[in-house]
Amino acid sequence: MLAELKIENVAVIEKAGVRFTPGLNVLTGETGAGKSILIDSINAILGNRTSRELVRSGAHKACIWATFEQIPASVRAQLEACGYEATEDLLLYREISADGKGACRVNGMPATAAVVRDISAGLLSIHGQHDSQSLTNPATHLGILDQYARNQALYRRYYQIYRQLVDVKRQLESRLAGEANKQRRMEELQEEIDRIDAAALVSGEEARLEERRSLITHAQGILDGLNAAHAALAGDEEGETAGAADLLGGALDQLQNSARLDESLVPLTERLSELYYGARELATDLADRLDGYGFDPEELDQIEGRLDTIYRLKKRFGLDVEELLARREADAAELETIQTSGEAIEKLRGQMQALYKQAREAADELTQSRLKAFTAMNRQMKEALEFLNMPGIRFALKHTRGALSSHGQDTVEFLISTNPGEDPKPLAKIASGGELSRIMLAFKSALADRDELPTVIYDEIDTGVSGLAAGRIGQLLHKTAAGHQVLCITHTPQVAAFADNQLLIQKNVRDGRTYTEIHTLDMEGRVRVLANMIFGDKISDLALENARELIEKSQDIPAKERGGRL
């Protein structure tokens, strides 16, 4: 539950702290005193969007602290999921700077507003002044019915199947959309594959052909150079001209003769010998290369033709050889996919039929849970509204089954008849503002048993209601507070009289500045505030006596009635 709220420099509140208790906490005060500032502060501490306009004029920042005690297990689990220690109590902090910046903390540790929202989702709910009007929108009715039905497990099962169905349906539609162009595409792909296959492309072939063409084109010049080099080394074929190898051989013979007489010449002999044999070996290699340079006169034409084929294919597709080979593989894969698409379509159709059957069955279970829930909720609503001085009221459910959607197959709308003999009609056409407030409270009361939120805040739920109905609202709020902490902002004394803890929001002006203060009232304070709410500024002894009697009568309600819910 919300145990304590501290506020600094929020709007007209310079500094205030308030402790809340279990049961019914009622906040009273004049219009404009600052009761809505508390709601804004609680919204801010829960991580909701806020504005720097909330910062008190002249202050650098606004600060809000909230302490929650005995937090639910679901919130402790969320704390752990977000990386925080799971404790029994929870301290939230929100800072809003005048320059628009801000900060959040969870148990003293930094947090983002989004994380705070996730953590605080299971702490409390706020029913605002205008939320009753949402009942006039039929789109909200299914959510209320599902909340009462507690059918979240059924809904999750249905939604999982529904998402699978939607995915398979999308795949099937995509394939069917391409069926009209399938034959044309198959022909295009086969033509490309045939053209590339006809060229018999080989990776690296083009570079090898270009190298061979260059070699043949310059063959004569290469041969002339080789012949000249060989003749220089080996001499001419007729033996008329000696080559370098022969000359080196003659020089080696002469030097060897001299080395026999002078041993110091032996190293020179060895060096000359290396030159001689190297020249002879080189001459032999050149002769071998000359023998290998035989060219077929038609080879160059064949190479030119092959390169032309490759060039034309590259130009047609705008791709090089490697890319053409990859294109051929991709075309073949796509062609195979198209050729087997008929099997895939049939398979998807089978999956879709099976999923549709499962989804309908799950939707039927969801529908039954909703219809069963409405029967029970209708009975509880009727009892609550009769208690709230709306006798003879009759609820009905306009229900239609349609196509499957994300929320199931149901479209629902709550209808109401406020007078005997009249057919139920939409809430927007029948209910007044005061009636809507009581209907919303009846819904909240019916949902209280099924809601795990420890704290519920009502901001002027009694708008447009007075007299006996107002007193019944107070009594119903008190009954609801037996199982949930309830905070209620009210201008109605009949409601305030049922408070377990009453707070006064009071605005004062000092030195030209407005200050709002929050006071916890004792019995005498409650009597005086209620007398003021009933009779205005002129409070007589009789007014005080009447206010005290109103409080005491509210406290005299039998415990068995105050401890349950309608």
Order of alpha helices (4+ residues) and beta strands (2+ residues): beta-beta-beta-alpha-beta-alpha-beta-beta-beta-alpha-beta-alpha-alpha-alpha-alpha-alpha-alpha-alpha-alpha-alpha-alpha-beta-beta-beta-alpha-alpha-beta-alpha-beta-alpha-beta-beta-alpha-alpha-alpha
